[in-house]
Amino acid sequence: MASPLTSKQYLFQVNLIYGAQAFVILMFGAVVFIINQSAEPSEGPYANLMIYILVAVIVTSLSAAHFIFGVMVRRIDREIVLKGKLQKYLTALLVRSAVLEFPGLFASVVSLLSGSQIPLIAVLFILVVFFLLRPTTAQIIQDLNLSLQEKGMLENPGNILGE
């Protein structure tokens, strides 16, 4: 039998998973930065093309993440218990962060292949987006449009979220 989940535990778990995804982007970008310290930038015909593709991937991923997350959150049934809503919200959050993670990792690959540090700026940009979209109590309440009772349950750190 699983132990009851408190709102504090839920937020900790969600932020741990979310932070781990951001950490992967950061570490891969840092490793590429270190490797590229001794690399000569590529002047080949595909170097500029990869930068343009990277920009397209970033714009597409940001748009897709926003759209997919919005659709998934809107599909959460308002009549189910708070714990059910939060489980579905976690799924939507993971999908959004996975879609956002792709351009950060792709930017590191472009930097590695081109030998240029410039694509790593995109890694920093994606990390800022990750930070701005991090799951907080206020953000969850706003995204799920919770009732006053559900809002009180989520804001109280010791409150059990339901069975």
C-alpha positions as CSV (number, residue, x, y, z in Angstrom):
1,M,0.0,0.0,0.0
2,A,1.4,3.4,-1.0
3,S,1.8,6.0,1.6
4,P,-0.5,9.1,1.2
5,L,1.0,11.9,-0.8
6,T,1.2,15.4,0.7
7,S,1.2,18.6,-1.4
8,K,4.8,19.3,-0.3
9,Q,5.9,15.8,-1.4
10,Y,4.1,16.2,-4.8
11,L,5.8,19.5,-5.5
12,F,9.2,18.2,-4.5
13,Q,8.8,15.2,-6.8
14,V,7.6,17.3,-9.7
15,N,10.4,19.8,-9.3
16,L,13.0,17.0,-8.9
17,I,11.9,15.4,-12.2
18,Y,11.7,18.8,-13.9
19,G,15.1,19.9,-12.5
20,A,16.7,16.6,-13.7
21,Q,15.6,17.4,-17.2
22,A,17.1,20.9,-17.1
23,F,20.3,19.4,-15.5
24,V,20.8,17.1,-18.5
25,I,20.7,20.0,-20.9
26,L,23.1,22.0,-18.7
27,M,25.6,19.2,-18.3
28,F,25.6,18.2,-22.0
29,G,26.1,21.9,-22.9
30,A,28.9,22.2,-20.4
31,V,30.7,19.1,-21.8
32,V,30.4,20.4,-25.3
33,F,31.7,23.8,-24.2
34,I,34.7,22.1,-22.7
35,I,35.3,19.9,-25.8
36,N,35.0,22.9,-28.1
37,Q,37.7,24.9,-26.3
38,S,40.3,23.2,-28.4
39,A,38.2,22.8,-31.6
40,E,38.5,24.9,-34.6
41,P,35.1,26.3,-35.9
42,S,34.0,24.6,-39.0
43,E,33.7,26.8,-42.1
44,G,32.0,24.1,-44.2
45,P,28.9,24.7,-46.3
46,Y,26.7,23.1,-43.6
47,A,27.9,25.2,-40.7
48,N,25.5,28.1,-41.4
49,L,22.7,25.7,-42.4
50,M,22.9,24.0,-39.0
51,I,22.4,27.3,-37.3
52,Y,19.3,28.1,-39.4
53,I,18.0,24.6,-38.7
54,L,18.6,25.2,-34.9
55,V,16.6,28.4,-35.0
56,A,13.8,26.6,-36.7
57,V,13.9,23.8,-34.2
58,I,13.8,26.3,-31.3
59,V,10.8,28.2,-32.7
60,T,9.0,25.0,-33.6
61,S,9.6,23.4,-30.2
62,L,8.6,26.4,-28.2
63,S,5.4,26.6,-30.2
64,A,4.7,22.9,-30.0
65,A,5.4,22.8,-26.2
66,H,3.0,25.7,-25.6
67,F,0.3,24.2,-27.8
68,I,0.6,20.5,-26.6
69,F,0.7,21.6,-22.9
70,G,-2.4,23.8,-23.3
71,V,-4.3,21.0,-25.0
72,M,-3.4,18.4,-22.4
73,V,-4.3,20.7,-19.5
74,R,-7.6,21.7,-21.1
75,R,-8.5,18.0,-21.4
76,I,-8.1,17.4,-17.7
77,D,-11.6,16.7,-16.3
78,R,-12.5,19.4,-13.8
79,E,-14.7,16.9,-11.9
80,I,-12.0,14.4,-10.8
81,V,-10.3,14.6,-7.4
82,L,-7.3,16.8,-7.0
83,K,-4.8,13.9,-6.9
84,G,-6.1,12.8,-10.3
85,K,-5.8,16.3,-11.7
86,L,-2.2,16.5,-10.5
87,Q,-1.3,13.2,-12.0
88,K,-2.6,14.3,-15.4
89,Y,-0.9,17.7,-14.9
90,L,2.4,15.9,-14.3
91,T,2.0,14.0,-17.6
92,A,1.4,17.3,-19.4
93,L,4.4,18.9,-17.7
94,L,6.7,16.0,-18.7
95,V,5.6,16.2,-22.3
96,R,6.1,20.0,-22.3
97,S,9.6,19.7,-20.8
98,A,10.6,16.9,-23.1
99,V,9.6,19.0,-26.1
100,L,11.6,21.9,-24.6
101,E,14.5,19.7,-23.9
102,F,15.0,18.7,-27.5
103,P,16.3,22.1,-28.8
104,G,18.7,22.4,-25.9
105,L,20.2,19.1,-26.7
106,F,20.1,19.8,-30.4
107,A,22.0,23.1,-29.8
108,S,24.7,21.2,-28.1
109,V,25.0,18.7,-31.0
110,V,25.2,21.6,-33.5
111,S,27.9,23.2,-31.4
112,L,29.8,20.0,-31.2
113,L,29.6,19.3,-35.0
114,S,30.4,22.9,-36.0
115,G,33.0,23.5,-33.4
116,S,31.4,26.9,-32.7
117,Q,30.4,28.1,-29.3
118,I,27.6,30.3,-30.7
119,P,24.9,27.5,-30.7
120,L,25.4,27.2,-26.9
121,I,23.6,30.5,-26.5
122,A,20.5,28.5,-27.4
123,V,21.2,26.1,-24.5
124,L,21.2,29.1,-22.1
125,F,18.0,30.4,-23.7
126,I,16.3,27.0,-23.2
127,L,17.5,26.9,-19.6
128,V,16.0,30.3,-18.9
129,V,12.7,29.1,-20.5
130,F,12.9,26.0,-18.2
131,F,13.3,28.3,-15.2
132,L,10.5,30.6,-16.2
133,L,8.1,27.6,-16.8
134,R,9.0,25.7,-13.6
135,P,6.1,24.2,-11.7
136,T,5.3,26.2,-8.7
137,T,2.2,26.1,-6.5
138,A,0.8,29.3,-8.0
139,Q,1.5,28.1,-11.5
140,I,-0.2,24.8,-11.0
141,I,-3.3,26.6,-9.5
142,Q,-3.4,28.9,-12.4
143,D,-2.9,26.2,-15.1
144,L,-5.5,23.9,-13.6
145,N,-7.9,26.7,-12.6
146,L,-8.5,25.0,-9.2
147,S,-11.4,25.7,-7.0
148,L,-10.8,27.5,-3.6
149,Q,-11.0,24.2,-1.8
150,E,-8.4,22.5,-4.1
151,K,-6.3,25.6,-3.9
152,G,-6.3,25.4,-0.1
153,M,-5.4,21.7,-0.3
154,L,-2.4,22.4,-2.6
155,E,-1.1,25.4,-0.7
156,N,-1.0,23.6,2.6
157,P,2.3,21.7,2.6
158,G,1.1,19.0,5.0
159,N,-2.2,18.4,3.4
160,I,-2.8,14.9,2.0
161,L,-3.9,15.2,-1.6
162,G,-6.4,12.3,-1.6
163,E,-6.6,8.6,-2.2
